[in-house]
Amino acid sequence: MLFLMVATTHIVRTPASAASLDIRFDLSELKTGGDIAFVYVSVLDANGTVVSNASNLISLNIISGPATLVSPNQVQAEAGIATFLLRSTTEPGLITVQATASTLSSDTATIISR
C-alpha cells in the first residue's frame, strides 16, 4: 500500500505596492572600538513582503548612541534593499538608527555596543 504525504510546502507571494521600511542588522551586537555592522533596510509592502523592484532613495540616520555611519546616509535601494555600514566607537551603549524614505512608513531599530 502506498501512502502519499506532503513533505514540504512553498509559498510565492507577488509583492504589492511599497508601504514601509524594515531595518535589520547582520550582527546581534557590536564590539566597541570600531566594529562594523551591515544595516539592511528593506522596502516592504503592506503584507511584509520585500518589494523586489523597489529602488527608493533611503536615508539612514543615527538617532542616538556611540556610532558613526561609514557609508553615505542616503542610498538607493537595489532589489528592494538598501545597505549601510555602521561603525561603533570606543564608548559602549545602545545605538538607535532610523530609516526614512519619501511616501513610506519609517522604521527605527536598536543595537548594542559593548
Buried (B, 14 or more C-beta within 10 A) or exposed (E): EEEEEEEEEEEEEEBEEBBBBBBEBEEEEBEBEEBBBEBBBBBBBEEEBBBBEBBBEBBBBBEEBBBEBEBEEBBEBEEBBBBBBBBBBEEBBEBBBBBBBEEBBBBEBEBEBE
